[in-house]
Amino acid sequence: MRYVTDITYVPMRTGPSNEYRIVHRGLKTGTALVLLEEDSGNGFSKVKTGDQEGYVPSQYLMNNPPAFRQLPAALDRTRKVEAENKELGKLLVERGSQLEEVTSELGKTEDKLNRQQVEMKRLQDISAEPLAIDRRNQQLVEDNERLKNQLQVLQAENRQLVRDTSLRWYLFGGGTILLGIILGLFLPMLKFRKKESAWV
């Protein structure tokens, strides 16, 4: 597949030179052509568009679509990356709130555990039921370990979200640079096309 370059029109002829009859007076910029024979001679290539075959100058053909056709797809990719970054940002805020809540709950539980341990020690000294007090203390220790594990999981998820968000921004930056390159290629071609039109 080949595409007509960024000029206004390209004529299609019956043979590989300007001396042959024109069968199509103007293939527009961006027209997709099926390449039948590359460099058929005299700088011409044999192509097909629809049910019509003919020869056009090879210099006016290129492998990729022109910039104005690639631009919408690049803009669409940029918009998608921006939307994904916003969603990741929201999720990051939500996980941050959860992390703060669990951290706060863990602190309260540790304070409670410390108080209970002090109380247990006092009761062990004066109580006749040390086993019941020990079970109570064991339950508090288990609760504390459970909350610590939950905190570690949330911290790991939070770090992963931060890495994912950074990667999305890197990709967004790369997409923005690509968009700038495409625009940099496209704008000079627009000026060239205006000059070509003025010469005609």
Solvent accessible surface area in square Angstrom, and as a share of the most:
residue,aa,sasa,rsa
1,M,125,0.56
2,R,51,0.19
3,Y,36,0.14
4,V,1,0.00
5,T,25,0.14
6,D,12,0.06
7,I,19,0.10
8,T,48,0.28
9,Y,113,0.43
10,V,0,0.00
11,P,40,0.25
12,M,0,0.00
13,R,38,0.14
14,T,53,0.31
15,G,1,0.01
16,P,33,0.21
17,S,18,0.11
18,N,105,0.54
19,E,164,0.73
20,Y,104,0.40
21,R,167,0.61
22,I,48,0.24
23,V,41,0.23
24,H,62,0.28
25,R,195,0.71
26,G,18,0.17
27,L,6,0.03
28,K,128,0.54
29,T,18,0.10
30,G,0,0.00
31,T,31,0.18
32,A,47,0.36
33,L,0,0.00
34,V,74,0.43
35,L,43,0.21
36,L,78,0.39
37,E,85,0.38
38,E,102,0.46
39,D,96,0.49
40,S,32,0.20
41,G,29,0.28
42,N,118,0.61
43,G,47,0.45
44,F,12,0.05
45,S,1,0.00
46,K,54,0.23
47,V,0,0.00
48,K,68,0.29
49,T,32,0.19
50,G,70,0.68
51,D,140,0.72
52,Q,59,0.26
53,E,87,0.39
54,G,3,0.03
55,Y,35,0.13
56,V,1,0.00
57,P,20,0.13
58,S,28,0.18
59,Q,135,0.60
60,Y,61,0.23
61,L,25,0.12
62,M,48,0.21
63,N,99,0.51
64,N,96,0.49
65,P,42,0.27
66,P,1,0.01
67,A,10,0.08
68,F,71,0.30
69,R,116,0.42
70,Q,66,0.29
71,L,35,0.17
72,P,77,0.48
73,A,49,0.38
74,A,4,0.03
75,L,64,0.32
76,D,54,0.28
77,R,125,0.46
78,T,20,0.12
79,R,140,0.51
80,K,119,0.50
81,V,27,0.15
82,E,67,0.30
83,A,54,0.42
84,E,69,0.31
85,N,6,0.03
86,K,141,0.60
87,E,104,0.47
88,L,29,0.15
89,G,26,0.25
90,K,122,0.52
91,L,65,0.33
92,L,43,0.22
93,V,106,0.61
94,E,96,0.43
95,R,64,0.23
96,G,22,0.21
97,S,53,0.34
98,Q,82,0.36
99,L,31,0.15
100,E,124,0.55
101,E,116,0.52
102,V,11,0.07
103,T,66,0.38
104,S,57,0.37
105,E,86,0.39
106,L,16,0.08
107,G,30,0.29
108,K,141,0.60
109,T,19,0.11
110,E,60,0.27
111,D,75,0.39
112,K,95,0.40
113,L,16,0.08
114,N,83,0.43
115,R,151,0.55
116,Q,31,0.14
117,Q,69,0.31
118,V,107,0.62
119,E,59,0.27
120,M,33,0.15
121,K,117,0.50
122,R,124,0.45
123,L,41,0.20
124,Q,69,0.30
125,D,97,0.51
126,I,120,0.61
127,S,39,0.25
128,A,100,0.77
129,E,113,0.50
130,P,63,0.40
131,L,133,0.66
132,A,42,0.33
133,I,20,0.10
134,D,72,0.37
135,R,158,0.58
136,R,128,0.47
137,N,22,0.11
138,Q,93,0.41
139,Q,96,0.43
140,L,19,0.09
141,V,47,0.27
142,E,89,0.40
143,D,38,0.20
144,N,10,0.05
145,E,83,0.37
146,R,132,0.48
147,L,5,0.02
148,K,73,0.31
149,N,86,0.44
150,Q,81,0.36
151,L,22,0.11
152,Q,112,0.50
153,V,85,0.49
154,L,18,0.09
155,Q,68,0.30
156,A,45,0.35
157,E,63,0.28
158,N,36,0.18
159,R,133,0.48
160,Q,83,0.37
161,L,14,0.07
162,V,72,0.41
163,R,134,0.49
164,D,46,0.24
165,T,21,0.12
166,S,47,0.30
167,L,101,0.50
168,R,80,0.29
169,W,131,0.46
170,Y,160,0.61
171,L,96,0.48
172,F,43,0.18
173,G,29,0.28
174,G,37,0.36
175,G,26,0.25
176,T,66,0.38
177,I,115,0.59
178,L,78,0.39
179,L,26,0.13
180,G,41,0.39
181,I,96,0.48
182,I,14,0.07
183,L,63,0.31
184,G,41,0.40
185,L,101,0.50
186,F,28,0.12
187,L,94,0.47
188,P,74,0.46
189,M,72,0.32
190,L,43,0.22
191,K,135,0.57
192,F,93,0.39
193,R,74,0.27
194,K,145,0.61
195,K,116,0.49
196,E,48,0.21
197,S,58,0.38
198,A,85,0.66
199,W,179,0.63
200,V,161,0.92
